[in-house]
Amino acid sequence: MTSTKGDANDLTKALKLVALAAMEGLPFKRQVWLMSKAGFQPTEIAELLDTTANSVNVRLSEMRRDPKKAEKKEARG
């Protein structure tokens, strides 16, 4: 009998790799926002982007508070 838990872990790893590949070259804030919209939790995003969950939460908070301002800031670099 095959392990369903093992299959689920493999699928999770594959999805994370696809997410990373899709985000390559995008600004950090855009990566955070898109991963959040895709259903990743801040701790998962932080692990994938090699940062802290606090940093991810701060960026998400900024973007929720004032999305237009966050977009302008991102465009400036």
C-alpha positions in Angstrom: 0.0 0.0 0.0 1.3 3.4 -0.9 1.7 6.3 1.6 -0.8 9.0 1.0 1.0 11.3 3.5 4.2 10.8 1.5 2.4 11.7 -1.8 0.9 14.8 -0.2 4.4 15.9 1.0 5.8 15.4 -2.5 3.0 17.4 -4.0 3.5 20.2 -1.5 7.2 20.3 -2.4 6.4 20.4 -6.1 3.9 23.2 -5.6 6.5 25.2 -3.7 9.0 24.8 -6.4 6.5 25.9 -9.1 5.7 28.9 -7.0 9.4 29.9 -6.6 9.9 29.5 -10.4 6.9 31.6 -11.2 8.1 34.4 -8.8 11.7 34.6 -10.1 12.6 38.1 -11.1 9.7 39.8 -9.5 10.1 42.4 -6.7 10.0 41.0 -3.2 6.7 42.7 -2.4 5.0 41.3 -5.5 6.3 37.8 -4.6 4.8 38.1 -1.1 1.5 39.4 -2.4 1.1 36.7 -5.1 2.1 33.9 -2.8 -0.4 35.2 -0.2 -3.1 35.3 -2.8 -2.2 31.7 -3.8 -2.9 30.6 -0.3 0.6 30.4 1.2 0.8 31.3 4.9 3.3 34.0 6.0 5.6 31.4 7.5 5.6 29.4 4.3 6.3 32.5 2.2 9.2 33.4 4.5 10.7 30.0 4.2 10.5 30.1 0.4 11.9 33.6 0.1 14.6 33.1 2.8 13.3 35.8 5.1 11.3 36.1 8.3 7.6 35.7 8.8 7.6 39.1 10.5 9.0 40.7 7.3 6.3 39.0 5.2 3.6 40.1 7.6 4.9 43.7 7.5 4.8 43.8 3.7 1.3 42.3 3.7 0.1 44.8 6.2 1.5 47.7 4.2 -0.2 46.4 1.1 -3.6 45.9 2.8 -3.5 49.3 4.5 -2.9 51.2 1.3 -2.6 49.1 -1.9 -2.1 52.1 -4.2 0.7 53.5 -2.1 2.4 50.1 -1.9 2.2 49.8 -5.7 3.9 53.2 -6.2 6.6 52.3 -3.7 7.2 49.1 -5.4 7.5 50.8 -8.8 10.2 53.1 -7.5 12.2 50.2 -6.3 
